[in-house]
Amino acid sequence: MSELRSACWSRRWVVFWAIGILVVLSSRGASAWTATIDGAGLDDVFGDFASVVATDASGDVFAGGGLTEDTNRDFGIVKLDGVSGVELWRTTVGSTSTSTAANDTLRDLVVDSFGDVIVCGRLGNGTTSNFSNFAVVKLSGVDGSEIWRFELAGTDTTNSHFAVALAVDSSGNVIATGAVANLSTGLDLAVVKLSGIDGSPMWTTEIQGTKVVGGRDQATSLALDSSGNAVVGAQIHNTGSLDFAVVKFSALDGSELWRVSIDGTLSNLETAADVAVDGNDDVVAVGFLRNATPGFDDFTTVKLLGSTGGEVWRSSVDLGFSDQAQAVALDASGNPIVTGKVDDPVTGEDLYVTKLSATDGTAIWSTSRSLGADDQESGFALAVEASGNVAVVGQLLDGSSIEYYTVLNLAGDDGSELWSLVRPDGGAFAVTIGAQGEVLTAGSFSDGVGVSDMGILSQDSFDGTTRSQLVLGKRLTAVDRVGDAGLHRLVSIYRDASLATPLPGSADDPTIAGAVFSLINAATGESTSIDLPAQFWSSIGTGANAKGYRYRDPGGAGGPCPKALVRDGRIARVACVGKLGLIDFTLDESAQGSLSSRLRFGTDLAVCTDFGGSVQRDVGTDQARVGRFKAKDAPAPVRCPVP
C-alpha cells in the first residue's frame, strides 16, 4: 500500500480508490433480469409466448401473448417489477368458445397514463377455432382485473374477426384496428374508437378495396399523428391484387382522410407491415412489394406526406426471392430504422437492419446477421434509445433448425454492433426501452421438453448484461494531473461477507469468458472499459473447495491491469496501471458530479456502484493543476449506471 501512495503524486499518475459493500439483488433490486412465465395448462399442445412488451410510468413491465392455464390458450398478460423482474400479477382473458381447439390470440398491448393495460386480438365466439371476434379488453394495472371488454363481428358470424393493433390518444380513448368478415363483401378492414372509461364505441369504420365482393382487406399496424388521427398500415384487396396500403382516418368521426395503395409489377400478394409517424406528421410505411425482376418480394420503405398521402420517396432492397420489411422505428431526426429479412444467395433468409435518410430514403447504413444456411431468420421489432442506438430483436437459426432468441444493440451512427445476445431455443418478438434506459425484450424460451414458455428479458443498455448486483459505495478518491492522457492508476475494492463469485464452469466464470472493468461518468457519458482476458484468470481452489478467482498479468499483455482478485464471501479487487496501457478516462471537467464503476463477468453478471451520494471534493483539471474527486457513503443505485 505504501508503494501505491508514493507513486500517486508522480506527474503521470492518477489514483482511484473505491471501497464498497456488496448487496446481492437487494430490495433496491437490479435492472438486469430474466423472467420465465409458464402456464399451468396444456402448453405441450399450444406453448406459451410473449409477443408484446411495454412499461408504465413507474417503470414496471407488462408483457402480453399466449398463456395456457387450462385446456385452451388465452390472452396472457403479466406484470413484472421493473427493477427486479419479480412477478406482480398475471391474468388470462379467455373467450366463450366451447372448442378445445379455440386459440385466442393477443396481438397488441398498451399502457395508458393511469397505468391500466389495454390489449387486443381475437377471442373465440363459437364451437370451433375458426370463429372469433375482434376484441379489445381493458385491465386494471393494479391487479389485472377486467375493467371492460369490447367485441366486434361482421355479418359473417361463422368466420374470423380480429384486432391487430391499438393505441391510446391524449384523452385516454382507445383506437384499435383489424378486420371483420361480412357476408356480402368478405373480409373488411375495420377501425374503432372506444371510450377509455367504459369501452363504449365512439365510432366504427369499415372499408374495402376495389374488389368489393369476396375481398380480403385487413389492417396490420397503427400509429396516431399529433391530432389523434389514425394511420393504418394494411393489405388492401383491389381488383387483381392484394396491395401494400396506408389509410388515414379522422380522429373525430373515423372518416377516411386519404388512402394510398401501391402495387408491384406482379400484382400479387403485397403488404404494408408497419407504420410510424414523424414529428411533422409525415408517415413512414414498411413492408414488401412483389416485382418480377430481378427478384420477387422487395424489402420496401415508403415515406408519405401526412397531409395528403403523397409519396415523398421510396426505398427498396432486392437481394433475392423473399426480401421483406417487418418493423420500423424513427430516431430523433426522423430517420427510419427498418428491420426484417433479406434473401442472401448463400445463407438464405437473413435478419436485416437498415437506417435510411429522412430526407430522401438513401441508406445511411445496413447490416445483416445469419448463423447458417436457413430460410427462417428475420428481425421482428426494434426500438431507438435516447442515445440514438438501436435495439433489434428477432430469430436466428444455425442450419440445424435450432431457433435462437436474438437481441442486437447497434450504434445509431454507423450500425456497428455494441453487444448482442443469441440464446438457443427461442425467439424474441418484441422490444421497448425502459424508464431507466434498459432494453426490455419479450418472446419465447424453450422449457427443455420441446415446448415454449413466455420469456421476458431486461438488459443493461451499456453492455447487455442480464443480471446485476448493486453495490453500496464506502469511499472513492480520484486524482488527475494536467497533461495526463487519462487515468494512470486505478484501484477498485469491494468487501462483503455475502459476496458470491461466479460458479466454476458457468457462463460467468472469468477463466472461460473473462471480465470487463468499467468506470463511468453517467452525466457526461464519458466511460472507459478495460478487458480482463480469460487466459490470465485462474481458479482459487477446485470443486467444493473453490474460493474464487485470481487475475495475473504483470507484463500487461492483456491490458493495463496487472492483477485482480475475487474471493467468495470476502473481497473483489482490481488494480490497473497506466504504464502498462492507456486507461482512457480523465477528470478534465469542472466537476464530475458522480463516478460509477462496474465489474462484469462473462456476458451476464455485472457488479455496480455509484459514488456521488456524499461528495467531499470535486474539482477538475480545468480548475486546478491537480483534479480531485472524493466521495463516501454512496447509496446503491437503482440500476447499474450507464453513460
N, C-alpha and C positions, 0 to 999 in steps of 0.2 A: 504493500500500500504506500510506503514511503517513496518508492520508486515512481509511482504514479503521481504523487504530489509534487515531486521535484521536477517532473517533466512538464507539468501542466502550464508552467509560466514561460516556457520556451516561446519564441516569436511565432513558431509554426504550429502551435498546438491549441486545441480546444478541449476542454474537459466536459463530459456529460455524465452526471450521476443520477441514478434512479433507484429508489428503494420502494417496493410495493408489497401489498398484501393481496394475495390471490383469492378471489371469490369465484367458485366454480358454479356457473349457472345459478346465481343468487336470485333473490326475489326481484332484483332490478332486471334480471334476465339478460338475454343476448339477442342480437338482431339476426343472427345466422342460425337456422334450424331446418329440420326436415320433419314433416308430418305425414303419416300414412293413415288413411281412413278406410276401414274395411267394413262393409255392410254385413249384417248378420244372416242374410238370406242366401238364396241360391245363386251366388255370384259365380259359381262354376259354370253356370249357363250364360249369364249376362256380363259379368265383370263389373267392377266399379271404376270410375274415372272422373277427373275434373276437367272441364272444358273452358271455364271462365274463372278469373280471379280479380278481386277488387279490394279496396280498403275504405274505411270510414275516416272521419276527421281526426279521430284519436289514434289512428294507425293500426287498429285491429284489422284482421284479414278475413275476407269471405271468399269461399270457393264454391262453385256450383258445377254439377254434372249429373252423372248417373250413379245411383246408390241402391243396392238391393238389400232391403231389410226384412223382406218376407218372400213371397213367391214371384213377385214382379219387380222389375227395375223401375224406380220412380225418380222424379226430380230429387236430387240430393244436394242439400245446402249445409255447409259447415262454417262456423265462426271460430277463428283462432286468435289467441292473444298475439298481437303483432310483435311483441318483444321476445316471447319465449316459444311461441308455436303451440302452446297448450290449448287443447280443445275447450272452448267455452260452451258451445252447444252444437247439436246437429239436428236436422229435421228432414223429413221427406214429404213431398207433395205428390199424391197419387191421384189416379183417375177413378172413375166409377165403372170402368170396364171390368167385366167378369172373366175375360180371357186370360188364361195363364201365359199367353204369348204377348200380352199387352206390353208395349215398350214405350213408356212415357219418356220423352226426350227434352231435356233442358238445353236451350240454345244460347241464352244470354242472361246476364246478371248485372244490375247496377245498384249503387247505394245512394240514397237521397241525402239531403242536407240534415235530416233528423237522425241519420244512421240506420234507417229502415232499409230493407232489401226488397227489390223488385226483380222477379225472374220471369222468363217467358219460354215458350216452346210448344210442344204438342202433348195433350193429355187424351188418353183413350176415351171413347164415348160409346162403345158397343161391345159386341161379343167376340170380335176378332181384333187382331193387332192392326188391321188396315183402317179402322175407324178411329179418328182422333179429332180434337178441337184445337183451334188457335187459342192459346191460353196465356194469360198474364196473371201473376199472383204476387201480392204484397205481403211481406212478413215483418214482424217486429224485430228490430236489430237487437233488442234486449234479450229475448228468449226464443226467437224463431217461430213464435205463434202466428197463425194466419190472421191478417187484418182484413183483406178482401181478395176476391177472385173474380176474374172476368174471362168468359169463354165465348168464342165466336165460331160459327159454322155457316157455310153457304147452303144453298138449297139441295145440294147433293149430300145427303146425310149418311151415305154409305161409303164415303171417300175420306181422304185425309185432309185436314185443315190444320195449319201450323203457323206459329210465330217464330221468327229467326233472330230478330234484333230489337232492342229498345233503348230509349234514352229518357232522361228526366229534364224538363225545361226549368227555367229560372223561377217559375211559380210552383214547382213541385209536381206538376202534372206529368203524366206518362204518355209517351208516344211509342207505339210498337208497330212492327211491320212483319209481313209474311205472305201467306196465300190462303185463300179459301176456294173450295170446289163448288161450282154451280152446275145444275143440270143443262142449262142452255149454252153456257159459254166455256165450260171446262174449268181449269184452274186459273184463278184471277188474283193478281197482286192486290193485297189489302194493307191499308194503313188505318190505325185507330188512335184517337187521343182520349185518354181517360183521366178523370179526376184523381189526383193523388190522394185525396181524402177518403173516398169510398169506392173508387174504381168505376164509377158510372161513366158511360160513354159521352164525350163532348161532341165528337163527330166520327164518322166511319166513311172511308172511301175505298172503292174497288175499281181497278182499271184493267183493260185488256189491250193487247196489241191488235194489229190489223187482221190477224187470224182470230176472228171473233168466236167461231164455233169450234169447240174442242181444243182450244189453245192451252198452253202451259206457261202462264205468266206468274213469276214469283220473285219476291224480294230476297236479297242476300245480305244486305247490310244497311246501316242507318247512321246518319250524322245530323246534328242540328246546326243551323247558322246562328248568327248573333241575335236574330229576331225570333228564334224558335221555330223557323220553317224547317220542314223535314226533307232531307236529301237522301234518297233511297237508291242504293245500288241494286241492280236487278238483271234478270233474264226475261226479256220480252219476246213473246211469240208473234212475229209478223209473218205475213204470207210467205211461205217457203223457207223460213229460217227462224231459229232462236237466237236473238241478238243480245250483245253487250249493251246495257241500257242504264241510264241515270234519269231519275224523275224527281222533280222538286214540288212539294206540296205546301200550301199555305198553312201557317200555324193557326190562323183564325177559324177556317172552316174546312180545311182539308182539300180545297180545290186545287187542281193541277196548275202549277205556275209555268212549268216548261218540262219538256221531255226530249232526251237525246237517245237515239238508237243507232248503234254502229254495227255494220255487217261486214265480215271478212269476205274475201273473194270466193270462198267455198259455200257461203250462205248456209251454214250448218249450225252446229251447237256452239254458242259463244256466251260468255258470262262476264259481268262486272262483279267481282268477288268482294270488293271492299271500297269504301269511300271515306274521304276526310275533307274537312272544310278549313281553309286557312284564315288568317286574321283579316283578310279583305272579303271574306265570304265566298271566295272562289273555291271550286271543287276539284279535288283530285280523285280519280277513279282508277282502279287497277283490276286486272283480270286477264282474259285471253281472247284473241281473235283467231279465227280459223282461216288460213290462207293456203292456196295451192302450192306456191313456191316461195322461198326454196324449201321450207319445212312444212309444218302443219299447224299446230297451235303456236301462236306467238305471244310471249310474255309482254303484256301491254299496259302502259300507263297513259292516261289522258287527263289534261287539265282543261277545265271548262269555266267560263265566266259565271259567277254566281247569279248575276242579274238576268241573263238570257239563256244560259246553257251553251253559248257559242264556244267552239273549240279554240283554245289558246295554243296548245301544242300537243303532240302525240309522240310517245317513245315506244319502240318495240325491240325485243330481243328474240332472235330466231336462231337457235343453235341446233335444233333437231326436231323430232316428231312432236314432242309434248313439252312446250315451254309455257308455264302458267304462273301468273302472279296471284298470290293469296291474300296479302295484307299490306297496308300502307300506314305510315305514321309520318308526321311533319315535324321538322325541327323548328327552332325559334325563328328562323328566317323564312319558313315556309317551304324549305327544300324537302321533297318527298324521299323517304327511305322505304323501299319496297322489298318484300321477301316472297319467296315461292319456290319454284323448281325450274331448272333448265335441263334439257336432254343432251348430255355430253356424249359424243360418239364413242368414247372409250369407257367411261364409268357409268353411263346410263343417266337416269334422272337424279340430279344433284341439288342439294339445298343451295339456294342462290339469294344474295342480298345485293342491292344496288342503291346508290344515292344519286339523285338527279337534281339538276339546277331548277329552282323555282321559276326562273326567267324563261328558259327555252327547252327544258327537258333533257339537255345533254347530260351524259353520265359524268359525275364527279369521281366516283369510284365504284367498283364492283368486285365481289368476291364469292367464291363457292366452296362447298365442303362435301366430301364423299368419303366413305370408308371402304367402298368396293363397288364392283360392277353390279349394281342393283337398281331397279326401276321404281323404288318407293321412297326415295329420300326427298325431303322438302322442308322449307320453312313454313310455319303456320301463323305466327304472330310476332309482333315486335313493339317496342316502346322506346321512347327517347328520354334519356336522363337530363337533368338540369344542366349538366356539363356539355351536352350535345352528343355524348357517347350513346351507343345503340345496343339494346339488349334484344336478342333474337332467339326464338325458340322453335324447335321443330323435331324432326326424327331422322336419324341416320341408320343405315343398315350396313353390315360388314361383308356382304356377299354370301353369307350362310343364313340370311334372313333373320338374324338376331337384331331386334329393334333397340335403338339407343335413345334415351331421354337426353335431348341436346339443348344446351344453353350456350350462346356465344355472346361475348361482350366485345364490341368493336369500337375503335376510335372514330369519332364523328368526322374528323377532318380527312382521314385517308382510308378508313375501313380496316386498318391493321388490327389483329386480334390482341386484345388486352388480357383476356382469360377466357377459358371455356370449361364446360362440364359436359362430358359424354358418358352417360350412365347406362349400362346394359339393361335390357328387358324392360322397356317402357317407351313412352313418348311424351314430349312436352307440347301442350296445345295452347297455352295462354300465358301472358306476361303483363305485369304492370310495375310501376315504380312506387315503392312505399313512401310513407311520410318522412322517413329519415334517409331516403335515397337508396334503400336496399332494393335489390332486384327480386321480385316475387314471381314465381312461375308455378304452373299447375298442369297436371297431366295424369299419367298412369304409371304405376310401378308394378312389376311382376310380384306376386305373392309367393313365388317359388314352386307352385304346383300347376303352373300353366294358365292361370287366370290373373286378373289385374285388380289392384286397389287404387283408390283415389290418392294421388300424391301431390303435395304442395311443398315447395322449397322457398326459403328466404336466404338469399346470398348477399354477402357484402359486396357492394359495387366496386370496392377497391381492388380486390383480388379473387372474388368468387368463393370465399370460404363459406361453408355451410354450418359451422359450429363455432361459437365464440365463448371464451372465458374472460370475464371482466375483472379488472384489477383496481384496487384502491391504491393511489399513489402516496407514499410516505414522504419522499423528498426527491427533488430534481434540481441539479445545478448544471448550467451550460455556460461555457466561456469561449468567446471568439476574439480574434485579433484582426485589426485592419491589415489587409493584404493577403489574408488566407484565402485559398480557393474553396475551402469548405471545412466541415468539422474534421479534425485530425486526431481526435481521440474520443472514443465513445464507449461508455460502460453502462450497462443496464443490469440491475439486480432486483430480483423478486424473491421474497422469503415468505413461506407459509407452510404450516404443518399439513394442510389439506391439498397441497399442490400435487396434481395427478399427471404423471408423464404419459406420453403416448404408449399404447400397448405394443410390445415387440411383434413384428410381423404385420402390423396393421398398415393401413394406407397413410397414417400419420407418423409412422416410425421414421425418424430422420436418417437412419442408416440405409433406408430404402428410397425415401423421397426427398431427403434434405430438409432444409428450413430456410426461412427468409426473415431477416430482422429489418423493421422499418421505423423511421422517425418521420413525423407528420406535423405540419402546421395546418390545421383544418381551415383556419381563417384565410390564409393567403394561398393555399393549395400547394405550397412547397412541400416536397417529400423526397425521401431517399429510401431505397430498398436495397439491402445487401444480401446476396446469396450466401448461404452456408451449405456448400455441396455435400451430398450424401457420402462421398468417399472419405471425407475427413471426420465423419461421426463413427463412434464405436459404442457398444453397449457396456454398461457397468453391471456386471453380473449377468447370469443367464437363467432362463426358465423361471422357477419360483423365486430365485434369488436375484432377479433383475431389479435394479435400483434406479436406473436412469440411463443417461447418455452423456458422452463426453466428445467435444469437438476440439481437434488439434490440427493446426495448420501454421506452424511457426514461421515458415518461409513466405507465406502469403500467396501460395499457388492458386488458391481458390478465391482470393479476395482480401480485403483489409482486416479481416477478423482472425487473429491467431488462435483464439480459444473461446470455448463456450462450455457450459456445464448445466445439465438439467438432472436433478435428483428428486426422486419421488418423495413427496412429503417434506422436502427441505428447501431447495434453492433452485433458481434458474438464473444464469448469469451469462452475459455476452460481453466480450471486450474486443474493440476494434481500434486499429492504429493506422493513422493516415499515411505513415511512411511505407506501408505495405500496399496501399491503394487508395484512390480517392473516395472520401466519404462526402458525397455531393450534397451538402447542406450547410447553410450559413446563417448567422444571426445579423444580417445586414439591414433588417427593417428597423424602424424606430422602436418598435416593441413587438414581441411575439404573441402576447395575449395568453396563449397556452401552447404546450407541446405534447404530442401524444406518441406513444411507442407501441409496437405490436410485434410479437414473435409468432410466426406461422410455421406449423409443422405440416409437411406434405401439402395437400391441396384443400384440406377440410377444416383444420383446427387452428384458430387464432387466439392468442392471449394478448389482451389490450389494456392500456391505461391512458389516462388523460390528465396531465399535470397543468392545473390552472385554477384550481379552486381557491387556493390561498397563495397569491403571487407576492413574494417578498421583494424581488427586484427584477426589472425588465427593461434593459437598455440595450439598444442595438449598436452596431459598429458605425452607423451613420451619425450617432450622437456622441460617441466616445471611442478612443483608440481600442479599448477593451470592451466588448459587448458581454453582457451578463444576463442570464435568466435563472432566477431561483424561485422555486415553489415548493410547498409542502402540503401534506394532508389533503390531497385531492380526492374528491368523491369518485366512485366508479362511474364511468359514463353509462348512459342508457344503451348505447351500442358502440361497437368498435368504430372509432373516428376514421373518417376518410377525408382526403383532400377535396 
